[in-house]
Amino acid sequence: MKFPKEINAYCSSCRAHKVHKVKLASKGRPRTLAKGNRAHQRSLMGHGSKRAGEKTVKKQGKKQKLMLQCSECKKKQERVVGGRTTKRIELQA
Ligand SMILES: [Zn+2]
């Protein structure tokens, strides 16, 4: 999927449409002992209907996130493009 490097988007702090720079949003480092992570590990151990390590439904594609940065106030915002896509987003010149 192709996407332009600069788009005109609404900036909530400028309260107007401004030119935004587009970058791929990085996922960042996960917290090691996050609460949801521990709960997931517990659910995999058993005592429930979930089978360990088996997924019944395979998701088609991923949600691709972009980071938009306002060219005037430098405020950043995230945007999900295209719902679930199987291909990576390429930024065009
Ligand atoms: Zn702005």
PDB file of the backbone (N, CA, C, O) and the ligand in Angstrom, with CONECT records:
HET     ZN  A 101       1
ATOM      1  N   MET A   1       0.840  -1.191   0.000  1.00  0.00           N
ATOM      2  CA  MET A   1       0.000   0.000   0.000  1.00  0.00           C
ATOM      3  C   MET A   1       0.877   1.243   0.000  1.00  0.00           C
ATOM      4  O   MET A   1       1.858   1.328   0.738  1.00  0.00           O
ATOM      5  N   LYS A   2       0.509   2.200  -0.836  1.00  0.00           N
ATOM      6  CA  LYS A   2       1.322   3.414  -0.959  1.00  0.00           C
ATOM      7  C   LYS A   2       0.641   4.595  -0.286  1.00  0.00           C
ATOM      8  O   LYS A   2      -0.583   4.725  -0.290  1.00  0.00           O
ATOM      9  N   PHE A   3       1.472   5.444   0.287  1.00  0.00           N
ATOM     10  CA  PHE A   3       0.951   6.580   1.028  1.00  0.00           C
ATOM     11  C   PHE A   3       1.892   7.772   0.817  1.00  0.00           C
ATOM     12  O   PHE A   3       3.108   7.577   0.816  1.00  0.00           O
ATOM     13  N   PRO A   4       1.377   9.003   0.636  1.00  0.00           N
ATOM     14  CA  PRO A   4       2.258  10.157   0.432  1.00  0.00           C
ATOM     15  C   PRO A   4       3.029  10.546   1.695  1.00  0.00           C
ATOM     16  O   PRO A   4       2.596  10.250   2.809  1.00  0.00           O
ATOM     17  N   LYS A   5       4.183  11.217   1.512  1.00  0.00           N
ATOM     18  CA  LYS A   5       5.020  11.582   2.656  1.00  0.00           C
ATOM     19  C   LYS A   5       4.465  12.773   3.421  1.00  0.00           C
ATOM     20  O   LYS A   5       4.748  12.947   4.607  1.00  0.00           O
ATOM     21  N   GLU A   6       3.683  13.583   2.744  1.00  0.00           N
ATOM     22  CA  GLU A   6       3.083  14.748   3.399  1.00  0.00           C
ATOM     23  C   GLU A   6       1.602  14.790   3.070  1.00  0.00           C
ATOM     24  O   GLU A   6       1.210  14.633   1.914  1.00  0.00           O
ATOM     25  N   ILE A   7       0.779  15.002   4.087  1.00  0.00           N
ATOM     26  CA  ILE A   7      -0.646  15.136   3.815  1.00  0.00           C
ATOM     27  C   ILE A   7      -1.192  16.348   4.559  1.00  0.00           C
ATOM     28  O   ILE A   7      -0.586  16.843   5.509  1.00  0.00           O
ATOM     29  N   ASN A   8      -2.344  16.806   4.106  1.00  0.00           N
ATOM     30  CA  ASN A   8      -3.035  17.894   4.777  1.00  0.00           C
ATOM     31  C   ASN A   8      -4.049  17.267   5.722  1.00  0.00           C
ATOM     32  O   ASN A   8      -4.999  16.622   5.279  1.00  0.00           O
ATOM     33  N   ALA A   9      -3.845  17.458   7.039  1.00  0.00           N
ATOM     34  CA  ALA A   9      -4.715  16.806   8.012  1.00  0.00           C
ATOM     35  C   ALA A   9      -5.069  17.782   9.120  1.00  0.00           C
ATOM     36  O   ALA A   9      -4.424  18.816   9.292  1.00  0.00           O
ATOM     37  N   TYR A  10      -6.107  17.432   9.868  1.00  0.00           N
ATOM     38  CA  TYR A  10      -6.560  18.302  10.943  1.00  0.00           C
ATOM     39  C   TYR A  10      -5.615  18.209  12.137  1.00  0.00           C
ATOM     40  O   TYR A  10      -5.262  17.114  12.574  1.00  0.00           O
ATOM     41  N   CYS A  11      -5.209  19.360  12.659  1.00  0.00           N
ATOM     42  CA  CYS A  11      -4.386  19.411  13.866  1.00  0.00           C
ATOM     43  C   CYS A  11      -5.241  19.919  15.005  1.00  0.00           C
ATOM     44  O   CYS A  11      -5.838  20.992  14.913  1.00  0.00           O
ATOM     45  N   SER A  12      -5.303  19.137  16.101  1.00  0.00           N
ATOM     46  CA  SER A  12      -6.219  19.492  17.185  1.00  0.00           C
ATOM     47  C   SER A  12      -5.711  20.674  17.999  1.00  0.00           C
ATOM     48  O   SER A  12      -6.502  21.363  18.643  1.00  0.00           O
ATOM     49  N   SER A  13      -4.398  20.921  17.980  1.00  0.00           N
ATOM     50  CA  SER A  13      -3.917  22.048  18.771  1.00  0.00           C
ATOM     51  C   SER A  13      -3.934  23.349  17.959  1.00  0.00           C
ATOM     52  O   SER A  13      -4.090  24.432  18.524  1.00  0.00           O
ATOM     53  N   CYS A  14      -3.773  23.240  16.628  1.00  0.00           N
ATOM     54  CA  CYS A  14      -3.917  24.429  15.779  1.00  0.00           C
ATOM     55  C   CYS A  14      -5.396  24.668  15.439  1.00  0.00           C
ATOM     56  O   CYS A  14      -5.771  25.763  15.019  1.00  0.00           O
ATOM     57  N   ARG A  15      -6.219  23.652  15.620  1.00  0.00           N
ATOM     58  CA  ARG A  15      -7.646  23.695  15.286  1.00  0.00           C
ATOM     59  C   ARG A  15      -7.880  24.070  13.826  1.00  0.00           C
ATOM     60  O   ARG A  15      -8.791  24.831  13.500  1.00  0.00           O
ATOM     61  N   ALA A  16      -7.046  23.522  12.964  1.00  0.00           N
ATOM     62  CA  ALA A  16      -7.201  23.782  11.534  1.00  0.00           C
ATOM     63  C   ALA A  16      -6.462  22.698  10.767  1.00  0.00           C
ATOM     64  O   ALA A  16      -5.685  21.935  11.341  1.00  0.00           O
ATOM     65  N   HIS A  17      -6.708  22.637   9.484  1.00  0.00           N
ATOM     66  CA  HIS A  17      -5.971  21.698   8.652  1.00  0.00           C
ATOM     67  C   HIS A  17      -4.598  22.267   8.339  1.00  0.00           C
ATOM     68  O   HIS A  17      -4.487  23.391   7.850  1.00  0.00           O
ATOM     69  N   LYS A  18      -3.562  21.503   8.614  1.00  0.00           N
ATOM     70  CA  LYS A  18      -2.187  21.921   8.352  1.00  0.00           C
ATOM     71  C   LYS A  18      -1.464  20.783   7.641  1.00  0.00           C
ATOM     72  O   LYS A  18      -1.926  19.642   7.637  1.00  0.00           O
ATOM     73  N   VAL A  19      -0.327  21.108   7.041  1.00  0.00           N
ATOM     74  CA  VAL A  19       0.490  20.084   6.387  1.00  0.00           C
ATOM     75  C   VAL A  19       1.171  19.245   7.466  1.00  0.00           C
ATOM     76  O   VAL A  19       1.793  19.783   8.382  1.00  0.00           O
ATOM     77  N   HIS A  20       1.048  17.929   7.350  1.00  0.00           N
ATOM     78  CA  HIS A  20       1.642  17.012   8.319  1.00  0.00           C
ATOM     79  C   HIS A  20       2.694  16.149   7.636  1.00  0.00           C
ATOM     80  O   HIS A  20       2.507  15.699   6.505  1.00  0.00           O
ATOM     81  N   LYS A  21       3.807  15.923   8.339  1.00  0.00           N
ATOM     82  CA  LYS A  21       4.798  14.967   7.877  1.00  0.00           C
ATOM     83  C   LYS A  21       4.381  13.565   8.303  1.00  0.00           C
ATOM     84  O   LYS A  21       3.877  13.372   9.410  1.00  0.00           O
ATOM     85  N   VAL A  22       4.590  12.594   7.431  1.00  0.00           N
ATOM     86  CA  VAL A  22       4.153  11.224   7.702  1.00  0.00           C
ATOM     87  C   VAL A  22       5.366  10.329   7.937  1.00  0.00           C
ATOM     88  O   VAL A  22       6.305  10.319   7.140  1.00  0.00           O
ATOM     89  N   LYS A  23       5.338   9.573   9.043  1.00  0.00           N
ATOM     90  CA  LYS A  23       6.366   8.572   9.306  1.00  0.00           C
ATOM     91  C   LYS A  23       5.690   7.293   9.762  1.00  0.00           C
ATOM     92  O   LYS A  23       4.566   7.323  10.262  1.00  0.00           O
ATOM     93  N   LEU A  24       6.378   6.162   9.589  1.00  0.00           N
ATOM     94  CA  LEU A  24       5.848   4.910  10.114  1.00  0.00           C
ATOM     95  C   LEU A  24       5.973   4.932  11.633  1.00  0.00           C
ATOM     96  O   LEU A  24       7.034   5.252  12.169  1.00  0.00           O
ATOM     97  N   ALA A  25       4.894   4.594  12.322  1.00  0.00           N
ATOM     98  CA  ALA A  25       4.925   4.588  13.779  1.00  0.00           C
ATOM     99  C   ALA A  25       5.621   3.327  14.261  1.00  0.00           C
ATOM    100  O   ALA A  25       5.296   2.226  13.817  1.00  0.00           O
ATOM    101  N   SER A  26       6.585   3.486  15.175  1.00  0.00           N
ATOM    102  CA  SER A  26       7.261   2.309  15.709  1.00  0.00           C
ATOM    103  C   SER A  26       6.474   1.765  16.888  1.00  0.00           C
ATOM    104  O   SER A  26       5.802   2.507  17.605  1.00  0.00           O
ATOM    105  N   LYS A  27       6.568   0.476  17.073  1.00  0.00           N
ATOM    106  CA  LYS A  27       5.760  -0.172  18.098  1.00  0.00           C
ATOM    107  C   LYS A  27       6.294   0.122  19.493  1.00  0.00           C
ATOM    108  O   LYS A  27       5.530   0.156  20.458  1.00  0.00           O
ATOM    109  N   GLY A  28       7.600   0.336  19.602  1.00  0.00           N
ATOM    110  CA  GLY A  28       8.180   0.629  20.902  1.00  0.00           C
ATOM    111  C   GLY A  28       8.500  -0.632  21.673  1.00  0.00           C
ATOM    112  O   GLY A  28       8.173  -1.734  21.231  1.00  0.00           O
ATOM    113  N   ARG A  29       9.135  -0.481  22.817  1.00  0.00           N
ATOM    114  CA  ARG A  29       9.541  -1.634  23.618  1.00  0.00           C
ATOM    115  C   ARG A  29       8.404  -2.020  24.564  1.00  0.00           C
ATOM    116  O   ARG A  29       7.874  -1.151  25.256  1.00  0.00           O
ATOM    117  N   PRO A  30       8.014  -3.301  24.614  1.00  0.00           N
ATOM    118  CA  PRO A  30       6.924  -3.693  25.506  1.00  0.00           C
ATOM    119  C   PRO A  30       7.373  -3.754  26.964  1.00  0.00           C
ATOM    120  O   PRO A  30       8.535  -4.043  27.249  1.00  0.00           O
ATOM    121  N   ARG A  31       6.455  -3.483  27.877  1.00  0.00           N
ATOM    122  CA  ARG A  31       6.758  -3.631  29.295  1.00  0.00           C
ATOM    123  C   ARG A  31       6.885  -5.117  29.591  1.00  0.00           C
ATOM    124  O   ARG A  31       6.074  -5.908  29.110  1.00  0.00           O
ATOM    125  N   THR A  32       7.890  -5.518  30.377  1.00  0.00           N
ATOM    126  CA  THR A  32       8.160  -6.937  30.561  1.00  0.00           C
ATOM    127  C   THR A  32       7.056  -7.630  31.337  1.00  0.00           C
ATOM    128  O   THR A  32       6.599  -8.703  30.942  1.00  0.00           O
ATOM    129  N   LEU A  33       6.629  -7.039  32.421  1.00  0.00           N
ATOM    130  CA  LEU A  33       5.634  -7.700  33.258  1.00  0.00           C
ATOM    131  C   LEU A  33       4.321  -6.918  33.266  1.00  0.00           C
ATOM    132  O   LEU A  33       3.724  -6.667  34.313  1.00  0.00           O
ATOM    133  N   ALA A  34       3.904  -6.551  32.081  1.00  0.00           N
ATOM    134  CA  ALA A  34       2.649  -5.829  31.981  1.00  0.00           C
ATOM    135  C   ALA A  34       1.494  -6.735  32.410  1.00  0.00           C
ATOM    136  O   ALA A  34       1.564  -7.956  32.273  1.00  0.00           O
ATOM    137  N   LYS A  35       0.432  -6.117  32.930  1.00  0.00           N
ATOM    138  CA  LYS A  35      -0.667  -6.875  33.517  1.00  0.00           C
ATOM    139  C   LYS A  35      -1.339  -7.780  32.478  1.00  0.00           C
ATOM    140  O   LYS A  35      -1.647  -8.939  32.757  1.00  0.00           O
ATOM    141  N   GLY A  36      -1.562  -7.236  31.281  1.00  0.00           N
ATOM    142  CA  GLY A  36      -2.215  -8.024  30.244  1.00  0.00           C
ATOM    143  C   GLY A  36      -1.363  -9.202  29.807  1.00  0.00           C
ATOM    144  O   GLY A  36      -1.882 -10.267  29.470  1.00  0.00           O
ATOM    145  N   ASN A  37      -0.045  -9.002  29.817  1.00  0.00           N
ATOM    146  CA  ASN A  37       0.898 -10.060  29.448  1.00  0.00           C
ATOM    147  C   ASN A  37       0.830 -11.211  30.453  1.00  0.00           C
ATOM    148  O   ASN A  37       0.808 -12.380  30.068  1.00  0.00           O
ATOM    149  N   ARG A  38       0.796 -10.869  31.747  1.00  0.00           N
ATOM    150  CA  ARG A  38       0.717 -11.899  32.790  1.00  0.00           C
ATOM    151  C   ARG A  38      -0.604 -12.650  32.700  1.00  0.00           C
ATOM    152  O   ARG A  38      -0.641 -13.870  32.860  1.00  0.00           O
ATOM    153  N   ALA A  39      -1.685 -11.924  32.443  1.00  0.00           N
ATOM    154  CA  ALA A  39      -2.998 -12.573  32.341  1.00  0.00           C
ATOM    155  C   ALA A  39      -3.029 -13.533  31.166  1.00  0.00           C
ATOM    156  O   ALA A  39      -3.647 -14.596  31.236  1.00  0.00           O
ATOM    157  N   HIS A  40      -2.360 -13.153  30.085  1.00  0.00           N
ATOM    158  CA  HIS A  40      -2.320 -14.017  28.903  1.00  0.00           C
ATOM    159  C   HIS A  40      -1.528 -15.291  29.201  1.00  0.00           C
ATOM    160  O   HIS A  40      -1.932 -16.385  28.806  1.00  0.00           O
ATOM    161  N   GLN A  41      -0.406 -15.143  29.895  1.00  0.00           N
ATOM    162  CA  GLN A  41       0.387 -16.311  30.254  1.00  0.00           C
ATOM    163  C   GLN A  41      -0.410 -17.258  31.150  1.00  0.00           C
ATOM    164  O   GLN A  41      -0.337 -18.477  31.000  1.00  0.00           O
ATOM    165  N   ARG A  42      -1.178 -16.680  32.091  1.00  0.00           N
ATOM    166  CA  ARG A  42      -1.989 -17.500  32.985  1.00  0.00           C
ATOM    167  C   ARG A  42      -3.050 -18.254  32.195  1.00  0.00           C
ATOM    168  O   ARG A  42      -3.327 -19.418  32.483  1.00  0.00           O
ATOM    169  N   SER A  43      -3.646 -17.603  31.203  1.00  0.00           N
ATOM    170  CA  SER A  43      -4.707 -18.248  30.438  1.00  0.00           C
ATOM    171  C   SER A  43      -4.155 -19.385  29.592  1.00  0.00           C
ATOM    172  O   SER A  43      -4.873 -20.336  29.284  1.00  0.00           O
ATOM    173  N   LEU A  44      -2.872 -19.293  29.211  1.00  0.00           N
ATOM    174  CA  LEU A  44      -2.275 -20.354  28.407  1.00  0.00           C
ATOM    175  C   LEU A  44      -1.954 -21.586  29.238  1.00  0.00           C
ATOM    176  O   LEU A  44      -1.822 -22.687  28.703  1.00  0.00           O
ATOM    177  N   MET A  45      -1.826 -21.394  30.583  1.00  0.00           N
ATOM    178  CA  MET A  45      -1.454 -22.516  31.437  1.00  0.00           C
ATOM    179  C   MET A  45      -2.561 -23.551  31.546  1.00  0.00           C
ATOM    180  O   MET A  45      -2.288 -24.705  31.875  1.00  0.00           O
ATOM    181  N   GLY A  46      -3.778 -23.175  31.284  1.00  0.00           N
ATOM    182  CA  GLY A  46      -4.858 -24.135  31.362  1.00  0.00           C
ATOM    183  C   GLY A  46      -5.923 -23.702  32.343  1.00  0.00           C
ATOM    184  O   GLY A  46      -6.029 -22.516  32.657  1.00  0.00           O
ATOM    185  N   HIS A  47      -6.722 -24.650  32.837  1.00  0.00           N
ATOM    186  CA  HIS A  47      -7.845 -24.347  33.702  1.00  0.00           C
ATOM    187  C   HIS A  47      -8.826 -23.446  32.987  1.00  0.00           C
ATOM    188  O   HIS A  47      -9.250 -22.427  33.532  1.00  0.00           O
ATOM    189  N   GLY A  48      -9.179 -23.802  31.803  1.00  0.00           N
ATOM    190  CA  GLY A  48     -10.118 -22.991  31.048  1.00  0.00           C
ATOM    191  C   GLY A  48     -10.347 -23.642  29.724  1.00  0.00           C
ATOM    192  O   GLY A  48      -9.885 -24.757  29.478  1.00  0.00           O
ATOM    193  N   SER A  49     -11.044 -22.967  28.883  1.00  0.00           N
ATOM    194  CA  SER A  49     -11.350 -23.579  27.600  1.00  0.00           C
ATOM    195  C   SER A  49     -10.260 -23.311  26.570  1.00  0.00           C
ATOM    196  O   SER A  49     -10.240 -23.923  25.502  1.00  0.00           O
ATOM    197  N   LYS A  50      -9.355 -22.391  26.896  1.00  0.00           N
ATOM    198  CA  LYS A  50      -8.307 -22.045  25.925  1.00  0.00           C
ATOM    199  C   LYS A  50      -7.244 -23.125  25.865  1.00  0.00           C
ATOM    200  O   LYS A  50      -6.783 -23.593  26.906  1.00  0.00           O
ATOM    201  N   ARG A  51      -6.850 -23.524  24.685  1.00  0.00           N
ATOM    202  CA  ARG A  51      -5.765 -24.479  24.539  1.00  0.00           C
ATOM    203  C   ARG A  51      -4.445 -23.730  24.400  1.00  0.00           C
ATOM    204  O   ARG A  51      -4.370 -22.674  23.772  1.00  0.00           O
ATOM    205  N   ALA A  52      -3.407 -24.305  25.004  1.00  0.00           N
ATOM    206  CA  ALA A  52      -2.134 -23.596  25.067  1.00  0.00           C
ATOM    207  C   ALA A  52      -1.530 -23.422  23.688  1.00  0.00           C
ATOM    208  O   ALA A  52      -1.342 -24.383  22.942  1.00  0.00           O
ATOM    209  N   GLY A  53      -1.230 -22.163  23.366  1.00  0.00           N
ATOM    210  CA  GLY A  53      -0.488 -21.874  22.154  1.00  0.00           C
ATOM    211  C   GLY A  53      -1.226 -22.083  20.853  1.00  0.00           C
ATOM    212  O   GLY A  53      -0.636 -21.908  19.787  1.00  0.00           O
ATOM    213  N   GLU A  54      -2.487 -22.447  20.897  1.00  0.00           N
ATOM    214  CA  GLU A  54      -3.228 -22.674  19.668  1.00  0.00           C
ATOM    215  C   GLU A  54      -4.181 -21.535  19.408  1.00  0.00           C
ATOM    216  O   GLU A  54      -4.909 -21.089  20.294  1.00  0.00           O
ATOM    217  N   LYS A  55      -4.161 -21.077  18.183  1.00  0.00           N
ATOM    218  CA  LYS A  55      -5.095 -20.030  17.823  1.00  0.00           C
ATOM    219  C   LYS A  55      -6.127 -20.614  16.875  1.00  0.00           C
ATOM    220  O   LYS A  55      -5.779 -21.272  15.895  1.00  0.00           O
ATOM    221  N   THR A  56      -7.386 -20.374  17.167  1.00  0.00           N
ATOM    222  CA  THR A  56      -8.436 -20.909  16.316  1.00  0.00           C
ATOM    223  C   THR A  56      -8.683 -20.000  15.113  1.00  0.00           C
ATOM    224  O   THR A  56      -8.997 -20.469  14.019  1.00  0.00           O
ATOM    225  N   VAL A  57      -8.538 -18.704  15.332  1.00  0.00           N
ATOM    226  CA  VAL A  57      -8.792 -17.762  14.254  1.00  0.00           C
ATOM    227  C   VAL A  57      -7.492 -17.071  13.890  1.00  0.00           C
ATOM    228  O   VAL A  57      -6.813 -16.533  14.764  1.00  0.00           O
ATOM    229  N   LYS A  58      -7.139 -17.077  12.628  1.00  0.00           N
ATOM    230  CA  LYS A  58      -5.939 -16.384  12.189  1.00  0.00           C
ATOM    231  C   LYS A  58      -6.355 -15.049  11.589  1.00  0.00           C
ATOM    232  O   LYS A  58      -7.235 -14.976  10.731  1.00  0.00           O
ATOM    233  N   LYS A  59      -5.698 -13.996  12.062  1.00  0.00           N
ATOM    234  CA  LYS A  59      -6.084 -12.676  11.589  1.00  0.00           C
ATOM    235  C   LYS A  59      -5.503 -12.406  10.215  1.00  0.00           C
ATOM    236  O   LYS A  59      -4.360 -12.761   9.927  1.00  0.00           O
ATOM    237  N   GLN A  60      -6.299 -11.777   9.378  1.00  0.00           N
ATOM    238  CA  GLN A  60      -5.878 -11.437   8.028  1.00  0.00           C
ATOM    239  C   GLN A  60      -5.249 -10.055   8.042  1.00  0.00           C
ATOM    240  O   GLN A  60      -5.955  -9.049   8.121  1.00  0.00           O
ATOM    241  N   GLY A  61      -3.928 -10.000   7.966  1.00  0.00           N
ATOM    242  CA  GLY A  61      -3.254  -8.710   7.892  1.00  0.00           C
ATOM    243  C   GLY A  61      -3.151  -8.015   9.232  1.00  0.00           C
ATOM    244  O   GLY A  61      -3.643  -8.505  10.249  1.00  0.00           O
ATOM    245  N   LYS A  62      -2.497  -6.858   9.213  1.00  0.00           N
ATOM    246  CA  LYS A  62      -2.302  -6.099  10.436  1.00  0.00           C
ATOM    247  C   LYS A  62      -2.795  -4.686  10.228  1.00  0.00           C
ATOM    248  O   LYS A  62      -2.953  -4.219   9.100  1.00  0.00           O
ATOM    249  N   LYS A  63      -3.037  -4.011  11.345  1.00  0.00           N
ATOM    250  CA  LYS A  63      -3.364  -2.602  11.252  1.00  0.00           C
ATOM    251  C   LYS A  63      -2.071  -1.816  11.153  1.00  0.00           C
ATOM    252  O   LYS A  63      -1.203  -1.924  12.020  1.00  0.00           O
ATOM    253  N   GLN A  64      -1.941  -1.034  10.110  1.00  0.00           N
ATOM    254  CA  GLN A  64      -0.727  -0.260   9.897  1.00  0.00           C
ATOM    255  C   GLN A  64      -0.917   1.126  10.485  1.00  0.00           C
ATOM    256  O   GLN A  64      -1.886   1.822  10.183  1.00  0.00           O
ATOM    257  N   LYS A  65       0.044   1.517  11.344  1.00  0.00           N
ATOM    258  CA  LYS A  65      -0.072   2.816  11.981  1.00  0.00           C
ATOM    259  C   LYS A  65       0.938   3.784  11.414  1.00  0.00           C
ATOM    260  O   LYS A  65       2.082   3.427  11.133  1.00  0.00           O
ATOM    261  N   LEU A  66       0.493   5.014  11.250  1.00  0.00           N
ATOM    262  CA  LEU A  66       1.372   6.078  10.799  1.00  0.00           C
ATOM    263  C   LEU A  66       1.421   7.158  11.870  1.00  0.00           C
ATOM    264  O   LEU A  66       0.454   7.365  12.603  1.00  0.00           O
ATOM    265  N   MET A  67       2.568   7.850  11.955  1.00  0.00           N
ATOM    266  CA  MET A  67       2.684   8.978  12.866  1.00  0.00           C
ATOM    267  C   MET A  67       2.677  10.254  12.043  1.00  0.00           C
ATOM    268  O   MET A  67       3.527  10.456  11.175  1.00  0.00           O
ATOM    269  N   LEU A  68       1.705  11.113  12.328  1.00  0.00           N
ATOM    270  CA  LEU A  68       1.628  12.392  11.629  1.00  0.00           C
ATOM    271  C   LEU A  68       2.171  13.479  12.546  1.00  0.00           C
ATOM    272  O   LEU A  68       1.847  13.523  13.732  1.00  0.00           O
ATOM    273  N   GLN A  69       3.002  14.355  11.987  1.00  0.00           N
ATOM    274  CA  GLN A  69       3.524  15.462  12.785  1.00  0.00           C
ATOM    275  C   GLN A  69       3.173  16.782  12.114  1.00  0.00           C
ATOM    276  O   GLN A  69       3.463  16.988  10.936  1.00  0.00           O
ATOM    277  N   CYS A  70       2.549  17.670  12.870  1.00  0.00           N
ATOM    278  CA  CYS A  70       2.151  18.983  12.353  1.00  0.00           C
ATOM    279  C   CYS A  70       3.405  19.791  12.028  1.00  0.00           C
ATOM    280  O   CYS A  70       4.361  19.810  12.803  1.00  0.00           O
ATOM    281  N   SER A  71       3.392  20.455  10.875  1.00  0.00           N
ATOM    282  CA  SER A  71       4.581  21.202  10.464  1.00  0.00           C
ATOM    283  C   SER A  71       4.710  22.517  11.215  1.00  0.00           C
ATOM    284  O   SER A  71       5.784  23.118  11.203  1.00  0.00           O
ATOM    285  N   GLU A  72       3.642  22.986  11.872  1.00  0.00           N
ATOM    286  CA  GLU A  72       3.713  24.283  12.553  1.00  0.00           C
ATOM    287  C   GLU A  72       3.958  24.139  14.047  1.00  0.00           C
ATOM    288  O   GLU A  72       4.860  24.777  14.589  1.00  0.00           O
ATOM    289  N   CYS A  73       3.158  23.301  14.727  1.00  0.00           N
ATOM    290  CA  CYS A  73       3.306  23.211  16.185  1.00  0.00           C
ATOM    291  C   CYS A  73       4.038  21.931  16.594  1.00  0.00           C
ATOM    292  O   CYS A  73       4.271  21.724  17.785  1.00  0.00           O
ATOM    293  N   LYS A  74       4.407  21.064  15.642  1.00  0.00           N
ATOM    294  CA  LYS A  74       5.163  19.836  15.882  1.00  0.00           C
ATOM    295  C   LYS A  74       4.410  18.821  16.733  1.00  0.00           C
ATOM    296  O   LYS A  74       5.021  17.894  17.263  1.00  0.00           O
ATOM    297  N   LYS A  75       3.100  18.978  16.873  1.00  0.00           N
ATOM    298  CA  LYS A  75       2.322  17.998  17.635  1.00  0.00           C
ATOM    299  C   LYS A  75       2.156  16.729  16.805  1.00  0.00           C
ATOM    300  O   LYS A  75       1.949  16.783  15.593  1.00  0.00           O
ATOM    301  N   LYS A  76       2.255  15.563  17.496  1.00  0.00           N
ATOM    302  CA  LYS A  76       2.161  14.293  16.793  1.00  0.00           C
ATOM    303  C   LYS A  76       0.813  13.639  17.037  1.00  0.00           C
ATOM    304  O   LYS A  76       0.199  13.815  18.089  1.00  0.00           O
ATOM    305  N   GLN A  77       0.369  12.888  16.055  1.00  0.00           N
ATOM    306  CA  GLN A  77      -0.840  12.085  16.231  1.00  0.00           C
ATOM    307  C   GLN A  77      -0.697  10.812  15.421  1.00  0.00           C
ATOM    308  O   GLN A  77      -0.008  10.774  14.402  1.00  0.00           O
ATOM    309  N   GLU A  78      -1.369   9.760  15.902  1.00  0.00           N
ATOM    310  CA  GLU A  78      -1.326   8.479  15.212  1.00  0.00           C
ATOM    311  C   GLU A  78      -2.517   8.347  14.302  1.00  0.00           C
ATOM    312  O   GLU A  78      -3.577   8.919  14.554  1.00  0.00           O
ATOM    313  N   ARG A  79      -2.334   7.575  13.222  1.00  0.00           N
ATOM    314  CA  ARG A  79      -3.457   7.302  12.354  1.00  0.00           C
ATOM    315  C   ARG A  79      -3.340   5.883  11.816  1.00  0.00           C
ATOM    316  O   ARG A  79      -2.273   5.458  11.373  1.00  0.00           O
ATOM    317  N   VAL A  80      -4.456   5.156  11.862  1.00  0.00           N
ATOM    318  CA  VAL A  80      -4.517   3.819  11.273  1.00  0.00           C
ATOM    319  C   VAL A  80      -4.999   3.961   9.842  1.00  0.00           C
ATOM    320  O   VAL A  80      -6.020   4.597   9.580  1.00  0.00           O
ATOM    321  N   VAL A  81      -4.254   3.360   8.913  1.00  0.00           N
ATOM    322  CA  VAL A  81      -4.587   3.515   7.507  1.00  0.00           C
ATOM    323  C   VAL A  81      -5.086   2.198   6.942  1.00  0.00           C
ATOM    324  O   VAL A  81      -4.436   1.163   7.086  1.00  0.00           O
ATOM    325  N   GLY A  82      -6.239   2.244   6.302  1.00  0.00           N
ATOM    326  CA  GLY A  82      -6.705   1.111   5.500  1.00  0.00           C
ATOM    327  C   GLY A  82      -7.216  -0.080   6.267  1.00  0.00           C
ATOM    328  O   GLY A  82      -7.307  -1.170   5.703  1.00  0.00           O
ATOM    329  N   GLY A  83      -7.562   0.085   7.559  1.00  0.00           N
ATOM    330  CA  GLY A  83      -8.050  -1.046   8.332  1.00  0.00           C
ATOM    331  C   GLY A  83      -6.983  -2.109   8.455  1.00  0.00           C
ATOM    332  O   GLY A  83      -5.852  -1.814   8.844  1.00  0.00           O
ATOM    333  N   ARG A  84      -7.329  -3.346   8.129  1.00  0.00           N
ATOM    334  CA  ARG A  84      -6.332  -4.422   8.141  1.00  0.00           C
ATOM    335  C   ARG A  84      -5.763  -4.594   6.739  1.00  0.00           C
ATOM    336  O   ARG A  84      -6.501  -4.809   5.777  1.00  0.00           O
ATOM    337  N   THR A  85      -4.444  -4.497   6.638  1.00  0.00           N
ATOM    338  CA  THR A  85      -3.807  -4.655   5.342  1.00  0.00           C
ATOM    339  C   THR A  85      -2.750  -5.741   5.440  1.00  0.00           C
ATOM    340  O   THR A  85      -2.097  -5.909   6.469  1.00  0.00           O
ATOM    341  N   THR A  86      -2.597  -6.476   4.341  1.00  0.00           N
ATOM    342  CA  THR A  86      -1.610  -7.543   4.332  1.00  0.00           C
ATOM    343  C   THR A  86      -0.236  -7.032   3.941  1.00  0.00           C
ATOM    344  O   THR A  86       0.779  -7.627   4.305  1.00  0.00           O
ATOM    345  N   LYS A  87      -0.198  -5.928   3.200  1.00  0.00           N
ATOM    346  CA  LYS A  87       1.086  -5.419   2.744  1.00  0.00           C
ATOM    347  C   LYS A  87       1.519  -4.224   3.602  1.00  0.00           C
ATOM    348  O   LYS A  87       0.691  -3.519   4.180  1.00  0.00           O
ATOM    349  N   ARG A  88       2.840  -4.017   3.665  1.00  0.00           N
ATOM    350  CA  ARG A  88       3.383  -2.887   4.406  1.00  0.00           C
ATOM    351  C   ARG A  88       3.105  -1.598   3.672  1.00  0.00           C
ATOM    352  O   ARG A  88       2.909  -1.582   2.457  1.00  0.00           O
ATOM    353  N   ILE A  89       3.089  -0.506   4.435  1.00  0.00           N
ATOM    354  CA  ILE A  89       2.864   0.805   3.821  1.00  0.00           C
ATOM    355  C   ILE A  89       4.191   1.338   3.276  1.00  0.00           C
ATOM    356  O   ILE A  89       5.203   1.330   3.977  1.00  0.00           O
ATOM    357  N   GLU A  90       4.181   1.798   2.034  1.00  0.00           N
ATOM    358  CA  GLU A  90       5.362   2.439   1.463  1.00  0.00           C
ATOM    359  C   GLU A  90       5.079   3.934   1.360  1.00  0.00           C
ATOM    360  O   GLU A  90       4.022   4.355   0.890  1.00  0.00           O
ATOM    361  N   LEU A  91       6.061   4.730   1.817  1.00  0.00           N
ATOM    362  CA  LEU A  91       5.894   6.173   1.723  1.00  0.00           C
ATOM    363  C   LEU A  91       6.450   6.661   0.395  1.00  0.00           C
ATOM    364  O   LEU A  91       7.578   6.346   0.015  1.00  0.00           O
ATOM    365  N   GLN A  92       5.638   7.429  -0.291  1.00  0.00           N
ATOM    366  CA  GLN A  92       6.058   7.953  -1.581  1.00  0.00           C
ATOM    367  C   GLN A  92       6.605   9.360  -1.437  1.00  0.00           C
ATOM    368  O   GLN A  92       6.295  10.062  -0.474  1.00  0.00           O
ATOM    369  N   ALA A  93       7.417   9.767  -2.397  1.00  0.00           N
ATOM    370  CA  ALA A  93       7.996  11.103  -2.362  1.00  0.00           C
ATOM    371  C   ALA A  93       6.935  12.150  -2.706  1.00  0.00           C
ATOM    372  O   ALA A  93       7.232  13.345  -2.729  1.00  0.00           O
TER     373      ALA A  93
HETATM  374 ZN    ZN A 101      -0.505  22.058  14.657  1.00  0.00          ZN2+
END
